[in-house]
Amino acid sequence: MRSSHGRGAVAVWLALVGAPPLGAQQPITLQDAVALAQQRGLQAQAARAARDAARYRSAAFTARLLPQLSLGGSVPTYNRSIIPVTQPDGSTLFRPQDQTNAALRLRLSQRLPVTGGELFISSSLARLTVSGPQAIETWSSTPITIGLQQDILRPNVAAWDRREQAVSAELAERQYREALEDIALATTDLFFDKYAARVALDNAVTNAAVNDTLYTLNKGRFEVGKIGENDLLQSELALLRARAALERARLEDERATAALRLALNLPPGTPLEIAVPRTVPEFDADTARAVAEALHNRALVSDAELQDVQARRRVTEAKLGGGFGATVQAGYGFNATAPTAGLAYQNLLEARQFTVAVQVPLVQWGAHKGDVQAAEADRQRVASQSRAAIDQVAHDAHFAALQLSQARRNVALLAKADTVGQKRFEVAYNRYVIGRIAMDNLYIAQTEKDQALTNFVQGLRGYWQAHYRLRRVTLFDFPAGQPIR
C-alpha cells in the first residue's frame, strides 16, 4: 500500500513541476498531498534517514555476532639501551645493545551466544634480533592455539545486547511509521488551510460583487426617494467591508498556498490547486479493534518493552557485578623456536594455559545491597510508567475511533446547514431586490450564509483530521483493513 502511494506521489510531483499554466493545472486531492509530503517532504526525508541509520546499526550489530577475523602485531619494536651482561667469571659489565622485535598475530574469535564467553583460534610468528657483542636472531612460532575465555557469575553482556537490539530495531521501524503519520496530520492541516483560504476567497469575490450590485441598486433607490440616506450609507459600508475582506482573503490564500507548497517540497512558484469532495468515506472504526491494533503496532509499546529490558539488565548487573565472580581462561596449542623462520615450524611442542581469576569483595559497607535496591526501585518505576503509557495508548485509540464517527455525522449536518444558508440568502436577495424585505434582514442572511460555509469547511477539516489521527494512534488502515507498512 505504501509503495502504491509512493508511485502516486511521484506521478503527482511530475505533473506539478512540469505543469501547464494554472488554469490548466489538474487539482490534487488530500490523499495526493499526503503521499507527496511523505515521499518528498524534508521531514519525511529526515525520518527515512533516521530509520536507515537504525537499520545500518542493526546490520552492523548482527555482523559483529559472526566470527571476527583480525590481524595485529608490531613491525617492528626497536630498543637501544645499556644493559648489564654477566661475564664467564661471574662479574657484570654494562654493554650497549640494539634489540628489534617483530610479531604478527592472526586471530579468529566468536562470541558464544548462550554463555557470553569467547572462543578463539590464533596463530602467531615473532622474531627477536639482538646486535652487539652477543648478537643473536631467533624466531618463535605458534601455528595454532585454541582458547576460551568465560566469565562466571557475571552478567551475560552479549545476551542482553541482543535483547536490546531486537527491540530497538522494531522500535525504529514503528517510529518511522508514526513519523509518516505525523506528516500526514500536519499536511492535512496545511491542506485545509489552503482549502479554507480558497473557499473564503471565492466567497469574498461573490460577496464583493453582490454588495457592489446592491450599492448601485440602492443609489438608484435613494435618488427616487425609496430609501433613506442611512440605508445608503449602510450599503456603502457593507461594500467597503466586502472589498477589504476580499483583499485579506487574497493574501491568506497566497500564504496558505506557499505553506502547503513548502510542506510538499515543491519549487517556489509551482502552480498548486486542490480538490476537496463534499462527501467523506463511509466506514466504521470498531473501538475494540482500534485499541487492539494500537497496543500491537504503536512505537510506545516497543519503547516500554525496551525500557523493561534495560531495567531488568540493570538489576542483573547490580546483583552480579559487585559480588563474587571469576574469569576462566584456557588455551591449548603448539609452539616452537628456531634460529630461522623455516625451522620455527618444526619440532613443535605442546603449549597449555589455564587461568582462574577470582574476584571476592570482602567489605563493601552495604554498597552492593544499595545498588541492587536502587536497580529494583528503578525497575518498578519503569513498570509503572510503562503501564500508564500503555493505558493512555488504549484510551487514545478508543476515543479516536469514536471521534471519527462523530466527525462524519457532523459533516453531514454542516453540509445541510450550508445548503440551507446558501438557499436562504438567495431568497433574501431576490426578495430585497423587489423590495419585499429590509436591508438588515438581507445582511443577516448573508452573514449566516458565510458562517454556515465556514462551519462546513471546518467540519471537513475536522473529519480528515480525525481520520488521520486514528491512523496515527493505531498505525492501522481501517478502510483497507490492514496495518500501515
C-alpha positions as CSV (number, residue, x, y, z in Angstrom):
1,M,0.0,0.0,0.0
2,R,2.8,2.4,0.8
3,S,4.5,1.7,-2.4
4,S,1.4,2.5,-4.5
5,H,1.1,5.8,-2.6
6,G,4.8,6.4,-3.4
7,R,4.2,5.9,-7.1
8,G,1.2,8.1,-6.9
9,A,3.2,10.8,-5.2
10,V,5.9,10.7,-7.9
11,A,3.2,11.0,-10.6
12,V,1.7,14.0,-8.9
13,W,5.0,15.7,-8.4
14,L,5.9,15.2,-12.1
15,A,2.6,16.6,-13.0
16,L,3.2,19.7,-10.8
17,V,6.8,20.5,-11.7
18,G,6.1,20.1,-15.4
19,A,2.7,21.7,-15.1
20,P,0.9,23.9,-17.7
21,P,-0.4,27.3,-16.7
22,L,-2.5,27.5,-13.6
23,G,-5.8,27.5,-15.4
24,A,-5.0,24.0,-16.9
25,Q,-3.5,22.6,-13.7
26,Q,-5.1,19.5,-12.5
27,P,-6.1,19.8,-8.8
28,I,-4.6,17.5,-6.3
29,T,-6.6,15.7,-3.6
30,L,-5.8,15.4,0.1
31,Q,-4.5,11.9,-0.4
32,D,-2.2,13.1,-3.2
33,A,-0.8,15.8,-0.9
34,V,-0.2,13.4,1.9
35,A,1.5,10.9,-0.3
36,L,3.6,13.7,-1.8
37,A,4.6,15.1,1.6
38,Q,5.5,11.6,2.8
39,Q,7.6,11.0,-0.3
40,R,9.4,14.3,-1.0
41,G,8.9,16.4,2.2
42,L,12.0,17.4,4.1
43,Q,10.5,16.0,7.3
44,A,9.9,12.7,5.6
45,Q,13.5,12.6,4.3
46,A,14.7,13.2,7.8
47,A,12.5,10.4,9.1
48,R,13.8,8.0,6.5
49,A,17.4,8.9,7.3
50,A,16.8,8.1,11.0
51,R,15.2,4.8,10.0
52,D,18.0,3.9,7.7
53,A,20.6,4.8,10.4
54,A,18.8,2.4,12.7
55,R,18.8,-0.3,10.1
56,Y,22.5,0.1,9.4
57,R,23.2,-0.1,13.2
58,S,21.2,-3.2,13.4
59,A,23.0,-4.8,10.4
60,A,26.4,-3.8,12.0
61,F,25.3,-5.4,15.3
62,T,24.3,-8.6,13.5
63,A,27.6,-8.7,11.6
64,R,29.6,-8.4,14.9
65,L,27.9,-11.6,16.1
66,L,29.6,-13.5,13.3
67,P,33.2,-14.8,13.6
68,Q,35.6,-11.9,13.6
69,L,39.0,-12.3,11.9
70,S,41.7,-9.8,12.8
71,L,45.4,-9.3,12.1
72,G,47.7,-7.4,14.5
73,G,51.2,-7.1,15.7
74,S,54.2,-4.9,15.9
75,V,56.6,-4.5,12.9
76,P,59.0,-3.7,14.5
77,T,59.7,-2.6,18.0
78,Y,63.2,-1.1,18.3
79,N,65.1,-0.6,21.6
80,R,68.7,0.6,22.2
81,S,69.9,0.7,25.7
82,I,72.8,-0.2,28.0
83,I,72.2,-3.5,29.8
84,P,74.1,-5.5,32.4
85,V,75.9,-8.5,30.9
86,T,77.1,-11.3,33.2
87,Q,80.7,-12.4,32.2
88,P,82.0,-16.0,32.4
89,D,84.0,-15.2,35.6
90,G,80.8,-14.0,37.3
91,S,81.4,-10.3,37.0
92,T,79.0,-7.9,35.4
93,L,79.7,-5.4,32.7
94,F,77.4,-2.9,31.1
95,R,77.2,-3.1,27.4
96,P,75.2,-1.2,24.8
97,Q,72.6,-3.3,23.0
98,D,70.3,-2.9,20.0
99,Q,67.2,-5.0,20.1
100,T,64.5,-5.4,17.5
101,N,61.2,-7.2,18.0
102,A,58.7,-8.0,15.3
103,A,55.5,-10.0,15.7
104,L,52.3,-10.8,13.8
105,R,49.2,-12.5,15.1
106,L,46.1,-13.7,13.3
107,R,43.0,-14.2,15.4
108,L,39.6,-15.7,14.7
109,S,37.1,-15.2,17.5
110,Q,33.5,-16.0,18.1
111,R,31.3,-14.7,20.9
112,L,29.2,-17.6,22.4
113,P,25.5,-16.6,22.4
114,V,24.4,-18.7,25.3
115,T,27.2,-18.2,27.9
116,G,28.6,-14.9,26.7
117,G,32.1,-16.2,26.6
118,E,34.6,-16.0,23.8
119,L,36.1,-18.9,21.8
120,F,39.2,-18.0,19.7
121,I,41.7,-19.6,17.4
122,S,45.0,-17.8,16.9
123,S,48.3,-18.1,15.1
124,S,51.4,-16.0,15.6
125,L,55.0,-15.6,14.5
126,A,57.7,-13.5,16.2
127,R,61.3,-12.5,15.6
128,L,63.9,-11.2,18.0
129,T,67.1,-9.7,16.8
130,V,69.8,-8.6,19.2
131,S,73.0,-6.8,18.0
132,G,76.2,-6.2,19.9
133,P,78.9,-8.4,21.3
134,Q,76.4,-11.3,21.7
135,A,74.3,-10.8,18.6
136,I,71.5,-13.3,18.1
137,E,68.5,-13.8,15.9
138,T,65.7,-16.1,16.9
139,W,62.2,-16.9,15.7
140,S,59.2,-18.1,17.7
141,S,56.1,-19.6,16.2
142,T,52.7,-20.6,17.5
143,P,51.0,-22.2,14.5
144,I,47.7,-22.7,16.3
145,T,46.2,-22.0,19.7
146,I,42.6,-22.8,20.6
147,G,41.3,-20.9,23.6
148,L,38.3,-20.0,25.7
149,Q,37.6,-17.1,28.0
150,Q,34.5,-17.2,30.1
151,D,33.1,-15.1,33.0
152,I,31.4,-16.9,35.8
153,L,28.7,-15.3,37.9
154,R,28.9,-12.2,35.8
155,P,26.2,-10.6,33.6
156,N,25.9,-12.0,30.1
157,V,26.6,-8.8,28.2
158,A,26.2,-10.4,24.8
159,A,22.7,-11.8,25.6
160,W,21.4,-8.5,27.0
161,D,22.8,-6.7,24.0
162,R,20.9,-9.0,21.6
163,R,17.7,-8.5,23.5
164,E,18.0,-4.7,23.5
165,Q,19.0,-4.6,19.8
166,A,16.0,-6.7,18.7
167,V,13.5,-4.4,20.5
168,S,15.4,-1.3,19.3
169,A,15.2,-2.4,15.7
170,E,11.4,-2.8,15.9
171,L,11.1,0.5,17.8
172,A,12.9,2.3,15.0
173,E,10.6,0.9,12.3
174,R,7.5,1.9,14.3
175,Q,8.8,5.3,15.0
176,Y,9.3,5.8,11.3
177,R,5.7,4.8,10.5
178,E,4.5,7.1,13.2
179,A,6.6,9.9,11.8
180,L,5.0,9.5,8.4
181,E,1.5,9.6,10.0
182,D,2.6,12.8,11.9
183,I,3.5,14.2,8.5
184,A,0.0,13.2,7.2
185,L,-1.6,15.0,10.1
186,A,0.5,18.2,9.5
187,T,-0.2,18.0,5.8
188,T,-3.9,17.7,6.4
189,D,-3.9,21.0,8.5
190,L,-2.0,22.8,5.7
191,F,-4.2,21.3,3.0
192,F,-7.3,22.6,4.7
193,D,-5.7,25.9,5.4
194,K,-5.4,26.2,1.7
195,Y,-8.9,24.9,1.1
196,A,-10.4,27.3,3.7
197,A,-8.5,30.2,2.2
198,R,-9.6,29.3,-1.3
199,V,-13.3,28.9,-0.2
200,A,-13.1,32.2,1.7
201,L,-11.6,33.9,-1.4
202,D,-14.3,32.6,-3.7
203,N,-16.9,33.7,-1.2
204,A,-15.3,37.1,-0.8
205,V,-15.3,37.6,-4.5
206,T,-19.0,36.7,-4.6
207,N,-19.8,39.0,-1.6
208,A,-17.9,41.9,-3.2
209,A,-19.8,41.5,-6.4
210,V,-23.2,41.2,-4.6
211,N,-22.6,44.2,-2.4
212,D,-21.4,46.2,-5.4
213,T,-24.6,45.4,-7.2
214,L,-26.7,46.2,-4.1
215,Y,-24.9,49.6,-3.7
216,T,-25.7,50.5,-7.3
217,L,-29.3,49.5,-6.8
218,N,-29.6,51.4,-3.5
219,K,-28.1,54.6,-5.1
220,G,-30.9,54.5,-7.6
221,R,-33.5,53.9,-4.9
222,F,-32.1,56.7,-2.9
223,E,-32.3,59.1,-5.8
224,V,-36.0,58.4,-6.3
225,G,-36.6,58.5,-2.5
226,K,-37.4,54.9,-1.9
227,I,-34.8,54.5,0.8
228,G,-33.2,56.9,3.3
229,E,-29.6,58.1,3.4
230,N,-28.9,55.8,6.4
231,D,-29.7,52.7,4.3
232,L,-27.5,54.0,1.5
233,L,-24.6,54.6,3.9
234,Q,-25.1,51.1,5.4
235,S,-24.9,49.6,1.9
236,E,-21.8,51.6,1.1
237,L,-20.2,50.5,4.3
238,A,-21.0,46.8,3.5
239,L,-19.4,47.2,0.1
240,L,-16.2,48.7,1.6
241,R,-16.0,45.9,4.2
242,A,-16.6,43.3,1.4
243,R,-13.7,44.7,-0.6
244,A,-11.4,44.8,2.4
245,A,-12.4,41.2,3.2
246,L,-11.5,40.3,-0.4
247,E,-8.0,41.7,-0.1
248,R,-7.5,39.8,3.2
249,A,-8.7,36.6,1.5
250,R,-6.3,37.0,-1.4
251,L,-3.4,37.5,1.0
252,E,-4.4,34.5,3.1
253,D,-4.8,32.3,0.0
254,E,-1.3,33.2,-1.1
255,R,0.1,32.5,2.3
256,A,-1.7,29.1,2.7
257,T,-0.6,28.1,-0.9
258,A,3.0,28.9,-0.1
259,A,2.9,27.0,3.2
260,L,1.4,23.9,1.5
261,R,4.0,24.1,-1.3
262,L,6.8,24.3,1.3
263,A,5.5,21.2,3.1
264,L,5.4,19.3,-0.2
265,N,8.9,20.5,-1.0
266,L,7.8,21.9,-4.4
267,P,9.8,24.5,-6.2
268,P,8.7,28.1,-5.5
269,G,6.0,29.3,-7.8
270,T,4.8,25.8,-8.7
271,P,1.1,26.1,-9.6
272,L,-1.0,24.4,-6.9
273,E,-4.7,23.8,-7.0
274,I,-6.6,21.4,-4.7
275,A,-9.8,19.4,-4.9
276,V,-12.0,18.5,-1.9
277,P,-15.1,16.5,-2.3
278,R,-18.1,17.4,-0.1
279,T,-18.6,13.8,0.9
280,V,-16.5,11.7,3.2
281,P,-15.8,7.9,3.2
282,E,-18.4,5.7,4.9
283,F,-16.7,3.1,7.1
284,D,-16.9,2.3,10.8
285,A,-13.9,2.0,13.1
286,D,-14.6,-0.5,15.8
287,T,-13.3,0.7,19.1
288,A,-12.1,-2.7,20.3
289,R,-10.2,-3.2,17.0
290,A,-8.7,0.2,17.3
291,V,-7.4,-0.5,20.9
292,A,-6.1,-3.9,19.9
293,E,-4.2,-2.5,16.8
294,A,-2.8,0.4,18.8
295,L,-1.4,-2.0,21.5
296,H,0.0,-4.2,18.8
297,N,1.5,-1.5,16.5
298,R,2.5,1.6,18.4
299,A,6.1,2.6,19.0
300,L,5.3,3.4,22.6
301,V,4.6,-0.2,23.3
302,S,8.1,-1.2,21.9
303,D,9.6,1.7,23.9
304,A,8.0,0.3,27.0
305,E,9.4,-3.1,26.2
306,L,12.9,-1.7,25.6
307,Q,12.8,0.2,28.9
308,D,11.8,-3.0,30.7
309,V,14.7,-4.9,29.2
310,Q,17.1,-2.2,30.2
311,A,15.7,-2.1,33.7
312,R,16.0,-5.9,34.1
313,R,19.5,-5.7,32.8
314,R,20.5,-3.1,35.4
315,V,19.0,-5.3,38.1
316,T,21.1,-8.3,36.9
317,E,24.2,-6.2,36.6
318,A,23.7,-4.8,40.1
319,K,23.3,-8.3,41.5
320,L,26.2,-10.0,39.7
321,G,28.5,-7.1,39.1
322,G,29.5,-6.3,42.7
323,G,29.5,-9.8,44.2
324,F,31.7,-12.9,43.9
325,G,32.8,-13.7,40.4
326,A,35.5,-15.4,38.4
327,T,37.0,-15.5,34.9
328,V,38.3,-18.7,33.4
329,Q,40.7,-18.6,30.5
330,A,42.1,-21.8,28.9
331,G,44.2,-22.4,25.8
332,Y,45.8,-25.3,24.0
333,G,48.1,-25.3,21.1
334,F,51.7,-25.8,19.8
335,N,54.7,-23.6,19.5
336,A,58.4,-23.8,18.7
337,T,61.5,-21.6,18.4
338,A,64.4,-21.7,16.0
339,P,67.2,-19.5,14.6
340,T,65.4,-19.2,11.2
341,A,61.7,-18.8,10.2
342,G,61.6,-22.0,8.2
343,L,62.8,-24.1,11.2
344,A,60.3,-22.3,13.6
345,Y,57.5,-24.6,12.4
346,Q,59.4,-27.9,13.1
347,N,59.7,-29.9,16.2
348,L,56.5,-28.3,17.7
349,L,55.9,-28.6,21.4
350,E,52.6,-28.5,23.3
351,A,51.5,-25.2,24.8
352,R,48.9,-25.3,27.6
353,Q,47.4,-22.5,29.6
354,F,44.7,-22.4,32.3
355,T,43.8,-19.5,34.5
356,V,41.1,-18.9,37.0
357,A,40.9,-15.3,38.2
358,V,38.7,-14.8,41.2
359,Q,37.1,-11.6,42.5
360,V,35.8,-11.8,46.1
361,P,34.7,-8.5,47.7
362,L,35.1,-8.6,51.4
363,V,33.9,-5.3,52.8
364,Q,31.6,-3.1,50.8
365,W,29.7,-1.3,53.6
366,G,26.3,-2.1,52.0
367,A,27.2,-0.7,48.6
368,H,26.3,-3.9,46.8
369,K,22.9,-4.1,48.5
370,G,22.2,-0.4,47.8
371,D,23.0,-0.9,44.1
372,V,20.6,-3.8,43.9
373,Q,17.8,-2.0,45.8
374,A,18.2,1.1,43.5
375,A,18.0,-1.1,40.4
376,E,14.9,-2.8,41.7
377,A,13.3,0.5,42.5
378,D,14.1,1.8,39.1
379,R,12.6,-1.3,37.5
380,Q,9.3,-0.6,39.5
381,R,9.3,3.0,38.3
382,V,9.7,1.8,34.7
383,A,6.9,-0.7,35.1
384,S,4.5,1.9,36.5
385,Q,5.4,4.5,33.8
386,S,5.0,1.9,31.0
387,R,1.7,0.7,32.4
388,A,0.4,4.3,32.4
389,A,1.7,4.9,28.9
390,I,0.1,1.8,27.5
391,D,-3.2,2.6,29.2
392,Q,-3.0,6.0,27.6
393,V,-2.4,4.4,24.2
394,A,-5.6,2.3,24.6
395,H,-7.5,5.4,25.8
396,D,-6.4,7.5,22.8
397,A,-7.3,4.7,20.3
398,H,-10.7,4.2,21.8
399,F,-11.8,7.8,21.6
400,A,-10.1,8.4,18.2
401,A,-12.4,5.8,16.8
402,L,-15.4,7.4,18.4
403,Q,-14.3,10.9,17.3
404,L,-14.2,9.7,13.7
405,S,-17.8,8.5,13.7
406,Q,-18.9,11.8,15.3
407,A,-16.9,13.8,12.8
408,R,-18.7,12.0,9.9
409,R,-22.1,12.8,11.3
410,N,-21.1,16.4,11.9
411,V,-20.0,16.8,8.3
412,A,-23.5,15.6,7.1
413,L,-25.2,18.1,9.4
414,L,-23.0,21.0,8.4
415,A,-23.4,20.2,4.7
416,K,-27.1,20.5,5.1
417,A,-26.8,23.8,7.1
418,D,-24.5,25.2,4.3
419,T,-27.1,24.3,1.6
420,V,-29.9,25.9,3.6
421,G,-27.8,29.0,4.2
422,Q,-27.0,29.4,0.5
423,K,-30.7,29.0,-0.4
424,R,-31.9,31.3,2.3
425,F,-29.5,34.1,1.1
426,E,-30.7,33.6,-2.5
427,V,-34.3,34.0,-1.4
428,A,-33.4,37.0,0.8
429,Y,-31.5,38.7,-2.1
430,N,-34.3,38.2,-4.6
431,R,-36.9,39.5,-2.1
432,Y,-34.7,42.6,-1.3
433,V,-34.4,43.4,-5.0
434,I,-38.2,43.5,-5.4
435,G,-38.5,45.5,-2.1
436,R,-40.2,42.8,0.0
437,I,-37.7,42.7,2.9
438,A,-35.5,45.3,4.7
439,M,-31.7,45.6,4.2
440,D,-30.9,44.4,7.7
441,N,-32.6,41.0,7.0
442,L,-30.6,40.7,3.8
443,Y,-27.3,41.3,5.6
444,I,-28.2,38.9,8.4
445,A,-28.9,36.2,5.8
446,Q,-25.5,37.0,4.1
447,T,-23.7,36.7,7.4
448,E,-25.4,33.4,8.3
449,K,-24.6,32.1,4.8
450,D,-20.9,32.9,5.3
451,Q,-20.8,31.4,8.7
452,A,-22.5,28.2,7.5
453,L,-19.9,27.9,4.7
454,T,-17.0,28.4,7.2
455,N,-18.5,25.8,9.6
456,F,-18.8,23.3,6.8
457,V,-15.2,23.8,5.8
458,Q,-14.2,23.3,9.4
459,G,-16.3,20.2,9.6
460,L,-14.5,18.7,6.6
461,R,-11.2,19.6,8.2
462,G,-12.3,18.0,11.5
463,Y,-13.3,14.8,9.8
464,W,-10.0,14.3,7.9
465,Q,-8.0,15.3,11.0
466,A,-9.9,12.6,12.9
467,H,-9.3,10.2,10.0
468,Y,-5.5,10.6,10.1
469,R,-5.4,10.9,13.9
470,L,-7.0,7.4,14.1
471,R,-4.3,6.1,11.7
472,R,-1.6,7.8,13.8
473,V,-2.8,6.3,17.1
474,T,-3.4,2.8,15.8
475,L,-1.0,2.5,12.8
476,F,-3.8,0.7,11.1
477,D,-5.6,1.5,7.9
478,F,-9.3,0.7,8.6
479,P,-10.7,1.2,5.0
480,A,-8.1,-1.3,3.8
481,G,-8.3,-3.5,6.9
482,Q,-4.6,-3.9,7.3
483,P,-1.7,-2.4,9.3
484,I,0.2,0.5,7.9
485,R,3.5,-0.6,6.4
